[in-house]
C-alpha cells in the first residue's frame, strides 16, 4: 500500500503555513500556530482520527486570528486532497456522534469531490477565551473547499461553548477516521457508481 502522506505549504502576504499529515498514523501531533485554542482543536482531529498531524503557522495575529485560522483550514484541506490519492478502496463516508457532558454533536463527511458545508452550531457565547467562535466556520469552509468534501456539522445540544466546539472537533476526527479508512472488500474499486470522484 502506498503511503498516504502529504506536506503542503501556503505562503501569502498574511500567513505562512506548513501542514504535514499521515492518514495512516497513530495520532501523533505537533502544533505551532500562534492560536492556542485552535491547537487544542487540531489535537482532537489527530487523536480521534488517528491521523499524524504537524502544523506550523505564522500569521498576522496582531490584527486578529481570522487569516491564520482560515488559511490553516485551506492548507489542511489541500493536504487531505493530496494524501487521499485516487480514492479507490476508500470507505468514502464517515460519521460520528460525540458527547461531552451536556453537549452533543454530529459530523457526517463524504469525500465526494464536491465541496459543500452545512454548519449548524449556535454558540452560547461569542468568545472562548480570546478566540472568536465565528472563525470555526471559516476554518471548515476553507477545509471543504480544498479537500473537496461534503461536510455536515450539527451541534445538537450544549450550554458551554467550549464543550460545543470540542464535541464538533472530536466528531470530525472520528468521521475522518471512518471515511479515509480502506475497505478490503472495495480494493481497487472506486466507491461511486459514476466510476470517479
C-alpha positions as CSV (number, residue, x, y, z in Angstrom):
1,X,0.0,0.0,0.0
2,X,1.3,3.4,-0.9
3,X,1.9,5.8,1.9
4,X,-0.9,8.2,2.3
5,X,1.1,11.3,3.4
6,X,1.2,14.8,2.2
7,X,3.0,18.0,3.0
8,X,1.7,21.4,1.8
9,X,3.0,24.9,2.2
10,X,0.9,28.0,1.8
11,X,2.5,31.4,1.7
12,X,0.7,34.7,1.4
13,X,1.2,38.3,2.5
14,X,-0.9,37.4,5.5
15,X,0.2,33.9,6.5
16,X,2.9,31.3,6.1
17,X,1.6,27.8,6.8
18,X,3.0,24.3,6.6
19,X,0.9,21.2,7.1
20,X,2.1,17.6,7.1
21,X,-0.3,14.7,7.5
22,X,-0.2,10.9,7.5
23,X,-3.7,9.4,7.2
24,X,-2.4,6.0,8.4
25,X,-0.8,7.4,11.5
26,X,-1.2,6.9,15.3
27,X,-2.4,10.4,16.3
28,X,1.0,12.0,16.8
29,X,0.6,15.7,16.7
30,X,2.7,18.9,16.7
31,X,1.3,22.4,16.5
32,X,2.8,25.9,16.5
33,X,0.1,28.2,15.1
34,X,0.0,31.2,17.4
35,X,-3.6,30.3,18.2
36,X,-3.6,28.1,21.3
37,X,-7.3,27.2,21.3
38,X,-7.1,26.1,17.6
39,X,-4.1,24.0,18.5
40,X,-6.3,22.3,21.1
41,X,-8.9,21.6,18.5
42,X,-6.4,20.3,16.0
43,X,-5.2,17.9,18.6
44,X,-8.7,16.4,18.7
45,X,-8.5,15.7,14.9
46,X,-5.2,13.9,15.3
47,X,-6.1,12.0,18.4
48,X,-9.6,10.9,17.5
49,X,-8.8,10.5,13.8
50,X,-5.6,8.5,14.3
51,X,-4.0,11.0,11.8
52,X,-0.4,12.2,12.3
53,X,-0.6,16.0,12.0
54,X,2.1,18.6,12.1
55,X,1.1,22.3,11.6
56,X,3.3,25.3,11.8
57,X,1.8,28.8,11.1
58,X,2.9,32.4,11.2
59,X,0.1,34.9,10.7
60,X,-0.9,38.5,11.2
61,X,-2.4,37.6,14.6
62,X,-1.6,41.2,15.7
63,X,-4.7,42.1,13.6
64,X,-6.7,39.1,14.6
65,X,-6.7,35.3,14.1
66,X,-9.0,35.3,11.1
67,X,-6.4,34.8,8.3
68,X,-4.4,32.2,10.3
69,X,-7.5,30.1,11.1
70,X,-9.0,30.2,7.6
71,X,-5.6,29.5,5.9
72,X,-4.9,26.6,8.2
73,X,-8.3,25.2,7.1
74,X,-7.4,25.7,3.5
75,X,-3.9,24.1,3.8
76,X,-5.2,21.2,5.8
77,X,-7.8,20.6,3.1
78,X,-5.1,20.7,0.4
79,X,-3.0,18.2,2.4
80,X,-6.0,15.8,2.7
81,X,-6.6,16.1,-1.0
82,X,-3.0,15.2,-1.7
83,X,-2.8,12.3,0.8
84,X,-6.1,10.6,-0.1
85,X,-4.9,9.6,-3.5
86,X,-7.2,8.2,-6.2
87,X,-9.9,7.2,-3.6
88,X,-10.0,3.6,-4.9
89,X,-10.9,1.3,-2.0
90,X,-11.9,4.2,0.2
91,X,-14.8,3.9,2.6
92,X,-15.6,7.5,1.4
93,X,-18.3,8.2,4.0
94,X,-17.8,8.8,7.7
95,X,-20.0,9.9,10.6
96,X,-19.8,10.3,14.3
97,X,-21.8,11.5,17.3
98,X,-19.7,12.7,20.2
99,X,-20.9,13.9,23.7
100,X,-19.0,16.0,26.2
101,X,-21.0,16.4,29.4
102,X,-24.2,18.4,28.3
103,X,-23.0,18.9,24.7
104,X,-23.6,16.6,21.8
105,X,-22.5,17.0,18.2
106,X,-22.9,15.0,14.9
107,X,-20.5,15.2,12.0
108,X,-21.0,13.5,8.6
109,X,-18.5,13.6,5.8
110,X,-18.3,12.4,2.2
111,X,-15.1,12.5,0.2
112,X,-17.3,13.2,-2.9
113,X,-15.1,15.6,-4.8
114,X,-17.8,18.2,-4.3
115,X,-17.2,20.9,-1.7
116,X,-20.2,21.7,0.5
117,X,-20.6,22.8,4.1
118,X,-23.6,22.7,6.4
119,X,-22.5,24.2,9.7
120,X,-25.3,24.4,12.3
121,X,-23.7,25.4,15.6
122,X,-25.5,28.1,17.7
123,X,-22.7,29.0,20.1
124,X,-23.8,30.1,23.6
125,X,-21.2,32.8,23.6
126,X,-19.1,34.7,21.0
127,X,-15.7,34.2,22.6
128,X,-13.8,31.3,24.1
129,X,-11.0,33.0,26.0
130,X,-9.7,35.3,23.3
131,X,-10.9,33.1,20.4
132,X,-13.7,34.3,18.2
133,X,-16.0,31.3,17.6
134,X,-17.1,32.7,14.2
135,X,-13.7,31.6,12.9
136,X,-14.6,28.0,13.2
137,X,-17.0,28.4,10.2
138,X,-14.1,29.9,8.2
139,X,-11.8,27.0,9.1
140,X,-14.3,24.4,8.0
141,X,-15.3,26.3,4.8
142,X,-11.6,26.5,3.8
143,X,-11.2,22.8,4.5
144,X,-14.2,21.6,2.5
145,X,-13.3,23.9,-0.5
146,X,-9.8,22.5,-0.8
147,X,-10.3,18.9,0.4
148,X,-13.3,18.5,-2.0
149,X,-15.6,17.1,0.6
150,X,-19.2,17.5,1.7
151,X,-19.4,18.1,5.4
152,X,-22.4,18.4,7.7
153,X,-21.8,19.6,11.2
154,X,-24.6,19.8,13.7
155,X,-24.3,20.7,17.4
156,X,-27.4,19.0,18.7
157,X,-27.3,20.5,22.2
158,X,-24.9,22.3,24.6
159,X,-24.7,25.1,27.1
160,X,-20.9,25.5,27.3
161,X,-19.4,26.9,24.1
162,X,-16.1,25.1,24.8
163,X,-17.9,21.8,25.1
164,X,-19.9,22.6,21.9
165,X,-16.9,23.1,19.7
166,X,-14.8,20.3,21.3
167,X,-17.6,17.8,20.5
168,X,-17.6,19.1,16.9
169,X,-13.8,18.6,16.5
170,X,-13.8,15.2,18.2
171,X,-16.7,14.0,16.0
172,X,-14.9,15.5,12.9
173,X,-11.8,13.4,13.8
174,X,-13.8,10.2,14.2
175,X,-15.8,10.9,11.0
176,X,-12.5,11.4,9.1
177,X,-11.1,8.2,10.5
178,X,-14.0,6.3,9.2
179,X,-14.1,8.0,5.8
180,X,-10.4,7.7,4.9
181,X,-10.2,4.0,6.0
182,X,-9.5,1.5,3.3
183,X,-12.2,-1.1,2.7
184,X,-10.7,-4.5,1.8
185,X,-13.9,-5.5,0.0
186,X,-13.6,-2.4,-2.2
187,X,-9.9,-2.9,-3.0
188,X,-9.1,-1.3,-6.3
189,X,-12.6,-0.1,-6.9
190,X,-14.0,3.4,-6.9
191,X,-16.7,4.0,-4.3
192,X,-19.0,5.6,-6.8
193,X,-21.4,4.3,-9.5
194,X,-20.0,7.1,-11.7
195,X,-16.6,5.5,-11.7
196,X,-14.9,8.6,-10.5
197,X,-14.9,11.1,-7.6
